[in-house]
């Protein structure tokens, strides 16, 4: 499963993240940005702090815990973003939606993912962002990369820890990590590298390490030595990696005729896909190679689905009990996230089981836009959703019209 908009390649460092005070402009040009007026700024900040506290409380309750009413919280987040995120407000007004007119969370306008390429969608000044995450730009070039500005990371990090802990470490923390995700200090604008760094720091046991470099690729000798140490030590490990990096690492092991039998309870989190790659491998083939070369059974392999534009992640199982029949798996989000399929032309929300383009409501995106329309074709069920591919041509008409509305609103704003 593709981790949308992430780097995922073993070579090619991304540009360093720009911070406040940089001589360079944010976002590659004169992108419209959010502004908080002096008269409304104090009220806006009080509202934001209230929402931040409520969301942190919900995240702290965990993925199974009870929390506030999603509809009420979603509409309060919408009101905050309508007031403080100027490009988003202009888009909503063009679509005839305001906090007074929206009656439920399903009516809140969602921006297409391409909007993150066209505008600085942030509540506040993008120049003051603590973190800036960018999409890989594989299809549009680096000058058109989607950009997610984060004034601070408290909510973002709380959301990623909660999801990872419940799906990858329900039974074991700390654990030794063997990571094939480049270090965050090498690719500062990669949300995946940031996520890996956070979970290794918080949940990593002795011997945890990263065995890939954005500049030099996979350190094969160190990687296999770490596998051998784990095999002989008898303690389970957690392997992290993009699908692309894992295939290269497993190919190298196979070429040497090596096999490892990692201790029982060892697990894998894979993410990303093969966009722009000459070679493609199915998830079934990947997990088969993981079992053959590393000794990790499919029920211990969990796929993570994330987007640069979001703060929360989706997982298709829990390590140790994930469905071995991959077609039965569904990606599920935490309680502060909702996902629905929408009609490709009208973007009307569809019932469970009908194929459409997926839309996510991620309330942890408090300081950007929480309501995101993707171009991923898929369907939902009570258990989660399944991605079937990317919408193309006529299938993406609704997303194109939404993007046209955003660009028109920005020009007139």
Secondary structure by P-SEA (a helix, b strand, c coil): cccccccccccccccccccccccccccccccbbbbbcccaaaaaaaaaaaaaaaaaaaaaaccccccccaaaaaaaaaaaaaaccaaaaaaaaaacccccccccccccccccccccccccccccccccccbbbbcccccccccbbbbbbbcccaaaaaaaaaaaaaccccccccbbbbccccccccccccaaaaaaaaaaaaccccccccccccccccaaaaaaaaaaaaaaacbbbbbbbcaaaaaaaaaaaaaacccccccccbbbbbbbccccccccccaaaaaaaaaaccccccccbbbbbbbccccbbbbcccccccccccccbbbbbcccbbbbbcccccccccccccccbbbbbbccccccccbbbbcccccccccbbbbccccccccaaaaaaaaaaaaaaaaac
